[in-house]
Amino acid sequence: MSKVEADGQHGPKEVTYFLTRILFLRSLSLVYFVAFLVAYDQNEGLLGDDGLLPANVFFERLKGAVGSNATKFEAFAKFPTLLWFLDNDGSHVLYYLQEFVNKARHPL
């Protein structure tokens, strides 16, 4: 829905928010860029085997909180993560996920 403004010489013209839209989207992309830069810098201390809370330890705590009798769907409803559906214990998936993060952080 657009507005129509009256122009004295040329009659009515349609008002667009092109410049506003461009400035808003560019500003939003800058905010996301800075957020990902900060996350990239901080993830070394948070992720991986030597991180603040390694993924395999966290996933074992999730399993304990859900209980051993819960189905994968009940576990997913309580703690939504796709790791519930990948295998029975999730250990090799978490291992590869941690290795990927470590390799991405230190490529050489």
Order of alpha helices (4+ residues) and beta strands (2+ residues): beta-beta-alpha-alpha-alpha-alpha
